Amino acid sequence: MARAHRNLWLIFTGIFLALVWFFVNPLALDSTALKVMSISICMIFLWISEAMPMPVVAIIPLVLFPLLGISTIESTAASYANPVIFLFFGGFMLGLAIEKWNLHKRIALYIIHLTGTGGDRIVLGFILSTGLISMWLSNTATTMMMYPIALSVIAVMSHHQQQGANYRNFNMTIMLAIAYASNIGGIATIIGTPPNVAYVGYFQQKYGVELDFLGWMLVCLPVSLLLLAALYLVMVKWLFPSGISTNTNSLTLLHGERQALGRMTIPEKRVLGVFLLTASLWIFRSMINGWQSYVKLDDTQIAVFGAILLFLIPSGQREDENEGQSSLLEWSDTSRMAWGILLLFGGGICLAKALEDAGLIAVLGQWLGSYSSGIVILILLITILSIFISEVMSNVAQVIVFAPVVTSMAEALQINPLWLGIPMTLAASCAGMLPMGTPPNAIVFASNYIRMKDMVLVGFIMNLISIVLITLSTMYLVPLAFKE
């Protein structure tokens, strides 16, 4: 009862905060914007406090938005069928198949064989490999690829526990490492993350000038590498050390398990084939689209295609003497999928769209303009606002909305627009406090190895470090890489 009473008080607190904002209206917003902002405050409070299940909080707009005249039920519900939801769906199905046929254990044992059994080394290996892959592949697709592998490493390590080691910290840091390294690695290149692509596309359309790929890397690669190093130090060496050390007994046991697995089974080979096909299509999607004009692939189509294949391809193994071969995945297998995370991200998309449609982003842009007298302060403010707004708003939508705002500011100040555009874009990919901040955050939160308060803590510290590094990089490297 104590927990129920606590949650009830927290729910009433969230409602109270929303009502106070609504009646005080400190920003003098119009009626629709005020309603959206009040609901946002309540939802964010409930998400952070975990007073209600997060997926339940995510569907609040389906009731309140039509009821309060913010949007129609059709428009509100459309966000819960956003293409990114089906991207998650396909990726989760792939993970289920890998786990069902025990391929995850084989991959995990091989990774641990390469890195050793020390907890710090394993996490560092995931940070570096995920960050490197994400420089050239969509951050969401990278997370989709690394997520089932991380789950398998966690499962293997749990069977060889050392006395006094903290496996909860290890499980959490390896999951956070995938999400944050995917986001951080992606900022290093123009193609690494959707916000980069969105801003570069806007810049080239407006000015008719292509941004130099190497110039972008000169500015952003140092930020990316320093943030990856900071991520390792903050999580593993400071906040959540695991205390898992390399020892001979563990190595011997793991080597024995690798030997016991024997040769790959037919189902393993077929699941691996679907995984490699899906990953290859993600990696070479842009090249395939450029070579021909008959079909245009995107990450969501590829993910769903991979999921469909899993239900179509026979496993090659009989599960019952009285029945034929099953498929690699049966629908009953989906009972283990994290359906709630799909609702959670749908709610985040719905809230972000309402904030944008209500003009609240434009209000923030006008507020930023009042500080246009100092360029350094303006860069810092843009970075701060961009990184914290992206915690609750789609980072791609945010860049699309803010790109014209910061560009007009730069033109008014007669400075290189990249001085404001690059920090705004990079910061949009660095959100780490909330699951709905970026798709990778949402994916790893579905693992149930991460507590909300721990994600908020690590994310907040990484946000502060990101603000400092992005601001310094903009001030000192943008003038060198992109001459006016």
NUGUKE-713299 format. One record per residue (C-alpha): x, y, z; residue in one letter. Coordinates in steps of 0.001 Angstrom, whole numbers, plus 500000, padded with zeros to 6 digits. Layout:
<atoms>
ATOM/X/Y/Z/A
...
</atoms>
This chain:
<atoms>
ATOM/500000/500000/500000/M
ATOM/502900/502321/500707/A
ATOM/503997/502176/497078/R
ATOM/500429/502675/495851/A
ATOM/500006/505728/498098/H
ATOM/503357/507141/496921/R
ATOM/502382/506750/493277/N
ATOM/498981/508328/493904/L
ATOM/500617/511368/495490/W
ATOM/503038/511635/492587/L
ATOM/500162/511504/490089/I
ATOM/498340/514284/491934/F
ATOM/501607/516268/492042/T
ATOM/501978/515983/488273/G
ATOM/498389/517126/487747/I
ATOM/498927/519990/490221/F
ATOM/502068/521197/488402/L
ATOM/500189/521134/485097/A
ATOM/497285/523121/486550/L
ATOM/499613/525692/488124/V
ATOM/501327/526205/484761/W
ATOM/497954/526463/483024/F
ATOM/496500/529126/485337/F
ATOM/499723/531150/485800/V
ATOM/500699/530962/482095/N
ATOM/504195/532431/482660/P
ATOM/505015/532603/478923/L
ATOM/501688/534221/477986/A
ATOM/500902/531403/475528/L
ATOM/497723/531156/473523/D
ATOM/495053/528671/474561/S
ATOM/496173/525668/472486/T
ATOM/499878/526088/473250/A
ATOM/499079/526479/476949/L
ATOM/497096/523221/476998/K
ATOM/499862/521334/475193/V
ATOM/502557/522706/477512/M
ATOM/500531/521839/480629/S
ATOM/499955/518265/479445/I
ATOM/503655/517979/478540/S
ATOM/504693/519022/482049/I
ATOM/502389/516437/483604/C
ATOM/503522/513620/481271/M
ATOM/507223/514346/481685/I
ATOM/506829/514431/485478/F
ATOM/504996/511086/485449/L
ATOM/507637/509573/483156/W
ATOM/510518/510696/485364/I
ATOM/508825/509789/488660/S
ATOM/507572/506433/487275/E
ATOM/504317/506962/489168/A
ATOM/502511/505148/486347/M
ATOM/503788/502608/483813/P
ATOM/505545/504592/481095/M
ATOM/503517/503128/478191/P
ATOM/500307/504101/480032/V
ATOM/501528/507694/480381/V
ATOM/502349/507637/476665/A
ATOM/498724/507065/475663/I
ATOM/497366/509992/477717/I
ATOM/497286/512222/474569/P
ATOM/494789/509827/472979/L
ATOM/492303/510922/475648/V
ATOM/493266/514527/476424/L
ATOM/494172/515921/472991/F
ATOM/490752/515252/471385/P
ATOM/488944/516039/474644/L
ATOM/490575/519483/474959/L
ATOM/490358/520300/471259/G
ATOM/494124/520165/470668/I
ATOM/493821/517720/467765/S
ATOM/491408/515114/466402/T
ATOM/491564/511490/467489/I
ATOM/492629/510525/463936/E
ATOM/495521/512983/463961/S
ATOM/496574/512001/467483/T
ATOM/496447/508256/466809/A
ATOM/498531/508629/463634/A
ATOM/501655/509269/465731/S
ATOM/501365/505808/467256/Y
ATOM/501712/504318/463757/A
ATOM/504756/506412/462822/N
ATOM/507243/504537/460570/P
ATOM/509847/504491/463353/V
ATOM/507450/502337/465425/I
ATOM/507611/499655/462747/F
ATOM/511381/500055/462556/L
ATOM/511473/499069/466231/F
ATOM/509026/496239/465553/F
ATOM/511256/494705/462889/G
ATOM/514399/495087/464974/G
ATOM/512793/493497/468026/F
ATOM/511609/490537/465923/M
ATOM/515159/490009/464706/L
ATOM/516371/490028/468302/G
ATOM/513709/487479/469304/L
ATOM/514789/485091/466548/A
ATOM/518458/485389/467473/I
ATOM/517590/484609/471089/E
ATOM/515139/481786/470256/K
ATOM/517726/479758/468346/W
ATOM/520590/480494/470745/N
ATOM/522644/482371/468144/L
ATOM/523048/485181/470670/H
ATOM/525063/482927/472973/K
ATOM/527484/481970/470205/R
ATOM/528038/485612/469224/I
ATOM/528412/486677/472861/A
ATOM/530977/484009/473633/L
ATOM/533001/485098/470612/Y
ATOM/532936/488774/471687/I
ATOM/533992/487900/475234/I
ATOM/536747/485733/473752/H
ATOM/538067/488827/471977/L
ATOM/537680/491334/474820/T
ATOM/538347/489126/477844/G
ATOM/536022/488638/480782/T
ATOM/536776/491931/482537/G
ATOM/533596/493989/482837/G
ATOM/535336/497275/482004/D
ATOM/536943/495852/478859/R
ATOM/533672/494397/477591/I
ATOM/531841/497718/478028/V
ATOM/534728/499600/476386/L
ATOM/534627/497142/473478/G
ATOM/530915/497830/472967/F
ATOM/531432/501605/473201/I
ATOM/534210/501629/470588/L
ATOM/532631/499136/468160/S
ATOM/529159/500723/468372/T
ATOM/530562/504251/467998/G
ATOM/532662/503258/464974/L
ATOM/529759/501488/463224/I
ATOM/527399/504395/463915/S
ATOM/529707/506818/462099/M
ATOM/528712/505129/458839/W
ATOM/525352/503584/459638/L
ATOM/522117/505059/461034/S
ATOM/522291/505270/464826/N
ATOM/518978/503426/465091/T
ATOM/520090/500614/462791/A
ATOM/523374/500345/464726/T
ATOM/521496/499950/467994/T
ATOM/519210/497368/466418/M
ATOM/522265/495347/465394/M
ATOM/524104/495608/468726/M
ATOM/521099/495185/471046/Y
ATOM/520603/491406/470729/P
ATOM/524365/490890/470940/I
ATOM/524504/492867/474196/A
ATOM/521614/490846/475614/L
ATOM/523492/487666/474840/S
ATOM/526692/488908/476505/V
ATOM/524671/489776/479622/I
ATOM/523130/486293/479641/A
ATOM/526499/484572/479328/V
ATOM/528157/486686/482016/M
ATOM/525260/486038/484412/S
ATOM/526133/482316/484410/H
ATOM/529710/482968/485560/H
ATOM/529233/485446/488363/Q
ATOM/532092/486500/490593/Q
ATOM/531588/487090/494278/Q
ATOM/531431/490789/495160/G
ATOM/530914/491946/491556/A
ATOM/527986/494205/490663/N
ATOM/526233/492636/487688/Y
ATOM/523326/495088/487776/R
ATOM/525800/497892/487038/N
ATOM/527404/495825/484279/F
ATOM/524069/495032/482627/N
ATOM/522959/498654/482763/M
ATOM/526223/500177/481494/T
ATOM/526482/497800/478552/I
ATOM/522949/498747/477479/M
ATOM/523509/502476/477960/L
ATOM/526820/502125/476110/A
ATOM/525004/500902/472998/I
ATOM/522456/503724/472971/A
ATOM/524830/506574/473807/Y
ATOM/527662/505336/471589/A
ATOM/525218/505006/468672/S
ATOM/524131/508619/469147/N
ATOM/527639/509966/469811/I
ATOM/529335/508041/467005/G
ATOM/526719/509222/464530/G
ATOM/527545/512909/464957/I
ATOM/531051/512392/463523/A
ATOM/529925/512129/459892/T
ATOM/527249/513744/457746/I
ATOM/525544/510381/457148/I
ATOM/525865/509030/460698/G
ATOM/522579/510225/462150/T
ATOM/519309/511577/460663/P
ATOM/519612/515093/462208/P
ATOM/522950/515575/460409/N
ATOM/521377/514564/457102/V
ATOM/518390/516847/457726/A
ATOM/520525/519915/458474/Y
ATOM/522977/519354/455626/V
ATOM/520040/518904/453254/G
ATOM/518515/522201/454426/Y
ATOM/521837/524055/454171/F
ATOM/522557/522812/450663/Q
ATOM/519037/523619/449478/Q
ATOM/519175/527142/450896/K
ATOM/522673/528118/449788/Y
ATOM/523273/525765/446862/G
ATOM/526610/524748/448400/V
ATOM/527604/521221/449386/E
ATOM/529114/520862/452837/L
ATOM/532539/519252/452758/D
ATOM/532451/515742/454245/F
ATOM/535982/515991/455661/L
ATOM/535286/519491/456964/G
ATOM/532349/518132/458941/W
ATOM/534557/515372/460349/M
ATOM/537256/517879/461311/L
ATOM/534729/519649/463536/V
ATOM/532663/516722/464758/C
ATOM/535021/513728/464968/L
ATOM/537008/515188/467908/P
ATOM/533731/515866/469741/V
ATOM/532571/512310/469060/S
ATOM/535808/510672/470229/L
ATOM/536029/512792/473385/L
ATOM/532400/512045/474232/L
ATOM/532971/508297/473773/L
ATOM/535923/508504/476157/A
ATOM/533872/510553/478615/A
ATOM/531037/508028/478419/L
ATOM/533398/505226/479455/Y
ATOM/534894/507214/482333/L
ATOM/531554/508516/483621/V
ATOM/529749/505163/483596/M
ATOM/532408/502561/484250/V
ATOM/535010/504385/486315/K
ATOM/532808/506810/488237/W
ATOM/529075/506159/488589/L
ATOM/528553/502425/488048/F
ATOM/531730/500308/488377/P
ATOM/531001/496590/488066/S
ATOM/534067/495159/489762/G
ATOM/534104/492222/487307/I
ATOM/537716/491196/486761/S
ATOM/539354/488898/484235/T
ATOM/540180/485535/485752/N
ATOM/541486/482218/484476/T
ATOM/538563/480158/485750/N
ATOM/536019/482250/483834/S
ATOM/538093/482089/480663/L
ATOM/538361/478303/480960/T
ATOM/534624/477899/481549/L
ATOM/533729/480162/478636/L
ATOM/536141/478327/476350/H
ATOM/534456/475077/477374/G
ATOM/531033/476530/476556/E
ATOM/532240/477576/473111/R
ATOM/533458/474052/472485/Q
ATOM/530190/472580/473772/A
ATOM/528129/474614/471320/L
ATOM/529688/472670/468478/G
ATOM/528923/473528/464869/R
ATOM/526182/476016/463981/M
ATOM/522743/474454/463606/T
ATOM/520558/474982/460538/I
ATOM/518195/477432/462331/P
ATOM/521197/479431/463581/E
ATOM/522611/479692/460069/K
ATOM/519259/480811/458655/R
ATOM/518693/483439/461370/V
ATOM/522259/484665/460863/L
ATOM/521559/484903/457135/G
ATOM/518468/487075/457740/V
ATOM/520416/489206/460219/F
ATOM/523299/489758/457768/L
ATOM/520899/490478/454889/L
ATOM/519011/493059/456976/T
ATOM/522223/494657/458239/A
ATOM/523669/494776/454705/S
ATOM/520556/496472/453363/L
ATOM/520790/499043/456168/W
ATOM/524464/499655/455452/I
ATOM/524202/499865/451655/F
ATOM/520718/501403/451443/R
ATOM/521956/504746/450108/S
ATOM/524133/503060/447487/M
ATOM/521273/500800/446361/I
ATOM/518910/503777/446074/N
ATOM/521539/505666/444082/G
ATOM/522184/502831/441635/W
ATOM/518591/502484/440449/Q
ATOM/515262/504304/440504/S
ATOM/512808/501393/440585/Y
ATOM/512610/501052/444371/V
ATOM/513551/503364/447221/K
ATOM/514493/501598/450423/L
ATOM/514396/503097/453894/D
ATOM/515341/501671/457291/D
ATOM/511742/500891/458271/T
ATOM/511007/498907/455106/Q
ATOM/514198/496911/455604/I
ATOM/513394/496127/459257/A
ATOM/509850/494952/458470/V
ATOM/511133/492934/455483/F
ATOM/513578/491159/457801/G
ATOM/510769/490443/460286/A
ATOM/508520/488987/457557/I
ATOM/511323/486714/456366/L
ATOM/511621/485252/459867/L
ATOM/507985/484159/459732/F
ATOM/508328/482787/456183/L
ATOM/511579/480816/456319/I
ATOM/511341/477266/457757/P
ATOM/513670/476598/460640/S
ATOM/514938/473329/459140/G
ATOM/514292/471609/462458/Q
ATOM/511263/469688/463702/R
ATOM/509921/470855/467055/E
ATOM/507479/467945/467340/D
ATOM/507444/464502/465745/E
ATOM/503755/464898/464853/N
ATOM/504209/468273/463175/E
ATOM/506284/469619/460332/G
ATOM/508995/472215/460546/Q
ATOM/508193/475466/462264/S
ATOM/509232/478843/460907/S
ATOM/512194/480679/462382/L
ATOM/509606/482721/464312/L
ATOM/506061/481787/465270/E
ATOM/503565/484418/466393/W
ATOM/503517/482895/469881/S
ATOM/507159/483961/470208/D
ATOM/506101/487616/470147/T
ATOM/504619/487327/473644/S
ATOM/508160/488049/474882/R
ATOM/508481/491276/472914/M
ATOM/508530/494690/474619/A
ATOM/505270/495983/473151/W
ATOM/505132/498788/475714/G
ATOM/508152/500531/474232/I
ATOM/506282/500952/470945/L
ATOM/503520/502826/472768/L
ATOM/506108/504821/474698/L
ATOM/507835/506077/471583/F
ATOM/504512/506698/469856/G
ATOM/503528/508926/472781/G
ATOM/506802/510817/472497/G
ATOM/506219/511434/468787/I
ATOM/502647/512559/469462/C
ATOM/503759/515014/472165/L
ATOM/506545/516392/469978/A
ATOM/504161/517005/467073/K
ATOM/501741/518827/469360/A
ATOM/504541/521067/470706/L
ATOM/505580/521913/467160/E
ATOM/502048/522499/465854/D
ATOM/501234/524729/468837/A
ATOM/504111/527061/467902/G
ATOM/506072/526498/471103/L
ATOM/509286/525899/469134/I
ATOM/508849/529276/467422/A
ATOM/508445/530921/470832/V
ATOM/511770/529445/471911/L
ATOM/513399/530729/468739/G
ATOM/512189/534244/469452/Q
ATOM/513504/533992/472996/W
ATOM/516887/532924/471662/L
ATOM/516967/535923/469362/G
ATOM/516923/538259/472349/S
ATOM/520471/537072/473180/Y
ATOM/521884/537710/469715/S
ATOM/524249/540433/470949/S
ATOM/526853/537882/472113/G
ATOM/527883/535138/469692/I
ATOM/529534/532886/472285/V
ATOM/526542/533155/474619/I
ATOM/524218/532514/471679/L
ATOM/526128/529356/470663/I
ATOM/526017/528131/474250/L
ATOM/522289/528839/474609/L
ATOM/521454/527140/471304/I
ATOM/523431/524082/472362/T
ATOM/521749/523939/475774/I
ATOM/518232/524380/474413/L
ATOM/518762/521952/471545/S
ATOM/520070/519163/473767/I
ATOM/517299/519463/476356/F
ATOM/514456/519985/473861/I
ATOM/515512/516812/472057/S
ATOM/514820/514872/475269/E
ATOM/511098/515187/474532/V
ATOM/511022/515940/470811/M
ATOM/512058/513986/467732/S
ATOM/515586/515186/466968/N
ATOM/514942/515106/463226/V
ATOM/511781/517203/463576/A
ATOM/513659/519523/465894/Q
ATOM/516433/520150/463358/V
ATOM/513908/520699/460587/I
ATOM/512092/523288/462713/V
ATOM/515151/525017/464168/F
ATOM/517370/525101/461061/A
ATOM/515576/528147/459538/P
ATOM/515488/529864/462941/V
ATOM/519230/529653/463648/V
ATOM/520092/530394/460025/T
ATOM/518112/533641/460076/S
ATOM/519843/534598/463333/M
ATOM/523250/534003/461761/A
ATOM/522338/536092/458720/E
ATOM/521127/538925/460956/A
ATOM/524467/538821/462814/L
ATOM/526374/538467/459513/Q
ATOM/528250/535364/460673/I
ATOM/528764/531941/459115/N
ATOM/525417/530112/459610/P
ATOM/527333/526940/460478/L
ATOM/528412/528626/463730/W
ATOM/524842/528205/464936/L
ATOM/523612/525341/462738/G
ATOM/526280/522776/463651/I
ATOM/525931/523063/467464/P
ATOM/522146/522959/467130/M
ATOM/522404/519783/465026/T
ATOM/525017/517984/467116/L
ATOM/523231/518736/470379/A
ATOM/520002/517266/468977/A
ATOM/521722/513855/468777/S
ATOM/523199/513898/472278/C
ATOM/520015/513616/474365/A
ATOM/520429/510832/476892/G
ATOM/518183/511529/479874/M
ATOM/514869/510045/478696/L
ATOM/513951/506938/476676/P
ATOM/512004/508982/474142/M
ATOM/514957/511335/473514/G
ATOM/516283/509274/470581/T
ATOM/515304/505900/469096/P
ATOM/518451/504172/470500/P
ATOM/517502/505315/474016/N
ATOM/514031/503812/473621/A
ATOM/515372/500528/472258/I
ATOM/517759/499812/475154/V
ATOM/515258/500977/477773/F
ATOM/513034/498118/476622/A
ATOM/515619/495671/478000/S
ATOM/514427/496369/481587/N
ATOM/518070/496542/482708/Y
ATOM/517944/500344/483016/I
ATOM/516210/502258/485788/R
ATOM/514757/505607/484836/M
ATOM/516661/507493/487520/K
ATOM/519974/506003/486362/D
ATOM/519330/506974/482732/M
ATOM/518440/510502/483861/V
ATOM/521642/510740/485940/L
ATOM/524042/509466/483269/V
ATOM/522205/511384/480553/G
ATOM/522310/514653/482481/F
ATOM/526061/514403/483110/I
ATOM/526717/513488/479462/M
ATOM/524486/516384/478384/N
ATOM/526637/518816/480387/L
ATOM/529852/517388/478924/I
ATOM/528336/517518/475429/S
ATOM/527369/521187/475871/I
ATOM/530937/522135/476784/V
ATOM/532609/520111/474009/L
ATOM/530163/521161/471276/I
ATOM/530487/524843/472218/T
ATOM/534300/524726/472237/L
ATOM/534425/522763/468981/S
ATOM/532129/525282/467291/T
ATOM/534150/528269/468458/M
ATOM/537574/526928/467509/Y
ATOM/537107/524340/464746/L
ATOM/534234/525654/462595/V
ATOM/536270/528711/461477/P
ATOM/539118/526375/460456/L
ATOM/537028/523777/458637/A
ATOM/534470/526065/456977/F
ATOM/535891/529382/455891/K
ATOM/533306/532037/455087/E
</atoms>
